[in-house]
């Protein structure tokens, strides 16, 4: 592995000199806000969490007036970029009509109709507000339909922060290899109902069902493993999961919180051509507003429609979120996805060329508008393969990129939006070459 010198000490000193407002805001925030941030993931930012004042298109500006090309996109939701006009106009039109009703309104069925038209598995949909919430609805539905209490998940896949699913997410090398779920933090309930298998490994799935005959209610997975490496499914793997779930009397659940409306308008299921029984959506769905969706076939969604399974929430179907959803879905045309795919390929190949020219051993994985940069020589195919990446060198790279005015996520993920045109991608690559 290359020991390329990104001159981190000098770059960090320059960043600190240029961001006194962010440092002051962070120090003030820590006095009243636990950890100084609103989610633990943000605390890992180096040299400290930055504070931002506004964003426009592919750019975001911090409180000190520094502008950055943004490939974090709020960890994924901003599929149209920052403050897109279509969403702004929809929100402005709704704001004076009311922020929430706790009752029905036309945007509910307007959004639902667009979702059912776009998503292959969607005969009906149900709304909530976050990915974590809607995954819990999907798993409850699987338990209700099957009468079984266990579910199968894969190493490295993330399905929210609830105790029942926050297991075997990015385990260390010494913790991999067991079907026993591994909690991520303290305070979690000791029993989650999860059985763990390996992504792209059919034998581990077969072993899980053999060890728990007629006990597993569902297989849940990201159709592409976005949260731990942007690892696509192996040829035929999703079709195998579809067949396995059906044969075992379990539901197949696609967690499309990231892949939904990023890989295609119909999500990963449309992109890969495999239809689950139900699927969860969030992030890009609302174009930046908090909205989540459960989409599924009538035979399963009827359990919610008829009240046989409880699905509740005061802010479900919030008119602001659904106004943004309608505007976002109407903006995501086939031409947008063609551009995202083209620019994603351009950016990935450009990063590979620029970094390898510096002697850095690296690869990229992913699809279209979401991909991962791995500082390792071999292309990873399952979560365990990603443990070979040089995290320290990638952290140095991120610091250099921040100094150069480009934001990317600390785990290696890069997101593109419809606002990232060819000129923005080329400017990004110019800055990478100059590191």
N, C-alpha and C positions, 0 to 999 in steps of 0.2 A: 504494500500500500504506500502511495506517495506521501512524503512528509512536506508537501507543498506549503510554503510559508505565506499565509494570508495576512501577516503583519497585524495580528489581532490586538496586541497591546496598544499600538499606535491608533488603530481604528477605533477601539473602545474609548480611548481618551478623546478622540475627535467627536465621537457620538455623544459622550457625556457633555462635552463643551457646547455642542449644538442643541442639546435637549434639556436645559435647566427647568423648563416648564413642566416637562413630564416627570422629572425627578421630584420636583416640589409637589406636584399633584399626587404622586405615589406616596410620598412621605405623609402628606395630609390625609390621604385616603386610609392609610393603615391605622390611623387613630380612631376611626369610626366604623370601618368596613373590614370584616374578618379577612386577614391576609392582604388587604388593600385591593382585592380583585373580587369579581362576582362569580367566577368559576375557577377551580384550582388549576386548570390547564394554563391559564394566563400568567400564573405566578412564575412559570419557568422561563419567561421571556428574558433575554439578556440584552443589555446589562441590567435592565429593569423594565417592568411593563410600561409601554408607551401610552400616552393619553392623546386622543385624536379629537379634532374639532369638527371636521366635515370630510365627506368623500364625494367624488364626482366621477362617474364612469369607471375607468380602470385605476383611478388615482385616489389616494387618501392623504389628508393633511393633518399633521400633529399640532398640538397646542402651541408649539414654537414656530409654526409656519413652514416646517419642512414638508415637502411633497414626496410621496413614495408611489411607485408602481405596485399595485396590490395584487398578490397572488394568494392571499389568505382568504379574502372575500367573506370575512366573518365566520371562518371555518366552514364555508360552503354555501350558505343560503343565497348569496348575491349573484344568481345566475345571469341577471341582466346588468350587473355592475352596481355601483353606488348611485342611489337617488335617481333611478331611471324615470324619464318623463311620464311613461305610461302608468307606472305605479303611483307617482306623485299626483297625477291628475285624478286617478281613481280614489286615492285617499282624501284629497282635497274635496272631492264631490261628496264623500261620505261623512267627513268630519262634522259638517254642520247639521247633518241629519241625525246624528247620534253615534256614540262610541260602542255601546253594547245594549242589548235589549233583554237578554234572558228569555227570548221568545223568537218566533219564526220571522224570517224576512226573505225577500226574493233572491238575495245573493246566495243563500244556501242552495237552492235548487239550480241556480245558474252555474255556480261552481261545480256542483255535483254532476250536472249534465256534461260539462267540459271534461271532467275527470273520467267519467264513465265512457265517454267517446274515445279518450286517449289511451286508457290503461287496459290491456288485454283481459286481466282477471276481474275487472270491475263491472259487475252487474249493478251493484249498489256501493255506496261509500258511507262512512261515518266520520265526523270531525272531532278533533281534540286540538291541543295547543303545542305539544312538544313530541319529539321522537320517543323519549322515554315513556310518556303516557300511552302513546298509541301502540307501542310494542306490548305493553301490559294488557291492553284490550285484546290484541291478537292472541296472546298466549292464554288469556282467560277464555276466549272463544274456543280455542283448540281443546282446552280441558272440558269445557261444557259439552262440546259436540261429541268427544270421544269417551268421556268419563275417566280419562287417564290423567295422572298427576305429573309425569315426567315430560321433559322435552329434550331434544338433541340440539346442541350448538357446536361451533367449531372454535378451536384455538385461535386467538387473535381477533375474532369478530366481536364488535361492540354493539350492544343493543340497548344502551342507556345506563343510567346510574342506579337503578333500583337493585336492591340486594339480590333479587332472583336472577338477574342477568349479568351483573357486574362480577363475573367469574371467568377465570382462564382468559383474561384479556391481557395480552402482552406479558405472559409469564416468563420468568427467567429460564435459562437453559436447564437448570437443575429441576425445575418444576414441570417441564413438558413431559408428556408421555403417559399420563394417567387419565382415565375417563372420569376420575373424581374431580369435581369443579374446585378451582382454587380462588378464594376470595381475593379481591384487589386491595382492600383496606380493612382497618379495624372497625368494629361495631356492626359488621354485617351478620345477618342471621346465618347460623351454621348449615341450614338446609335450604338449597335453592331450587331443587327439582331438576337441575341440569345434568345431562350426560354429555361428555365432551368427546368430540372426534377431531380428526385432522383434516384441514382443508385440502381438497383435491386428492384425498386418500379414501378410495372406496372400501378397502379392507377394514379401516377403522369404523366406518359407518355400519358395515355388516356386523362387526364385533359388538357395537353398541346395542343394536337391536337384538342380537343373540343373547347378550347379557341381561336384557330387560324385555323379555317377550311380552307383547300386548300391554306394555306399561307406558310407552312413549306416545304422547299426544301429537307431537309436531316435530318437524325438522325446521329450524329457523336459520337463515344465513343471509349475509349480504351477497347478492348475485355476483358481484365482484368485491373481493375483500378490500375495501377502501381504507378502513381504519387502521390496518396494520400492513401497509405495503402496496396498496393498489394492485392486488394479485388477481388477475382474471381467472375464471374457472378453466380447468383443463378441458380439452375437447371431450364432449359427451358427459361431463361431470354433472351439470345441472339436469340434463335429461335423465341421468341415472338417479339423481335425488328425487325427481318427479316420479319415476317408476317405483323407487323404493318406498316412498311415502304412501303411494296408492296401495302397493302390495301389503304393507304393514298396517293399513287402516289409520294412518296418521295424516295430519294436514301438512302441506308444504307451505311455509311462510317465507316470503322474500322481504327482508328488511331493506327497503329502498329509500331510506332516509337520505343517503348520499347519492346513490345511483339514479334515483327517481328524478326525472327532468334534467339530468346531466348527461347520461349516456344517450338518451332519446326521449321524445315526448312521452312515450309509454314506459319509460324506465328501462331497467336492466332486462326485464322479461320480454320487452319488445326488441331490445337490442340483440339478445341472445336467442330469442325464439322459443323460450320455455315458459309456460304459464303456471304460476303457483295457484293454490286455492285462495289465499288471501295475501295481501301485501301492505306494508306500512310505508308512508311517505311523510316527509317534513322538509326542513331546510329550504331547498330551492322552490318548493311548492308555493310558498308565500312571497317569494321575491325579496325577502328581508323581514317580513312580518311573521310573528309566531303562529303557525298553522301546522297541524298534522292531520293525516288522513289514513283511515283503514279502508282498503278497497278489497272486495271479495265477491265470490259467486253467490247467487241468490240462496242456495241451500244452506249456506253458512251465515250470511248476513241476515237471514230471516230470524235467527236466534236473537239478534238485537232488535229487529223490527217488531217482533212479537213479545218482547220483554222477557223471554226465557233466560236471557243473560243481561246483567246490568251494565249499561254504559252510560255514565253521567259526567257532568262537568259544567259549572256555571258559565264559563267563557267559551264553551264549545260552539262553533259557528259564529264567532265574533265577526261583526260586519266589517270592521277595518281589515282584519286578516283576510276575509273572503273577497273583499274588494281588490286587495292586492293579488290574491290568487287568480281571480278572473283576468285581471290585467296582465299578469305574468303569462298565463296559459295562452292568452290571445296573441301575445308577442312572440312566443316561441314557435316560429315557423320552421319548416324543413330547411330553409336557407340559413337560419341561425345555426342549426346543428351541423350543416355542411361547413360553415365557417369555423365553428368550435373544433370540429375534427381536424380540419386543415391546419389551423393555428396551433392546436395541441401537438400535432406531428412536427410542425416547424419548430416550435419551442423545444420539444424534447430532443430532436436531432441536433439543434443548435447548442443546447446545453451539453449534450454528449460530446460534440466536437470540441467545444471550447474548454471543457474541463479535462478531457483526455489529452488535449494539447498541452496542458499544464502538468501532465504526468500522473493525473489522478485516475485511479481505477474505479470506474463507476458504470452503472447501468440505470435505465429508467423502465418503469412498468406502468400500465394503466390503459385507459381508453379516453379518447376525446378530451373532454373538459376537466378531467381529474386524473392526475398521474403522480408517481412517486419517484424521487431521486434517491438512489441507493449508492452509497460509497462502498462498493464491494465489487469483486470481479465477475461473479456469476449471477445470472438472472434468477431471482427467487421464485419459487412456485407454491410454497406453503409458508405459514408463519415462521416456522423454525428456521427456514433459510434466511430470513431477514435479520436474524441475530448476528450474522457475520458482518453487518454494516459497520463502518468506522464512524461512530456517533460523535466522537470528539472532533474529528476533522470536519464533519458536516456542520457542527456547531460553529467552528471557525469560519466556515463558508457563509453561514447565515449572518454572522457578525460583519463579514466583509460586504455582503449584499446589503445589509442595513445601512452601512456607511456609504454604499454606492446608490442608495435611494430605491432599493427593491425589497419588498416584504414577502417572505415565504414562511410556512409553518415549521415549527421546530421538529416535527416528526418526519419531515421529508415530503409531505404532500404539497402539491401545487394545484390550485384551482384557476380555471379560466372563466371569463364571463363573455357575454355578447358584446361588451364594451371594449374588450381587448382586441383592437384591430391589428393588422399586420405591422403598422408603424410602431405600435407599443411593444410588440414581440421583438421586433428588430432592435429597438432601443434597449430592451432588456438584455438581449444577447450582446450588444455593444458594451454594456456595462459589465457583463460577466467576463468578456474577453479582456477588459481592462483591469481586472482585479490583480 
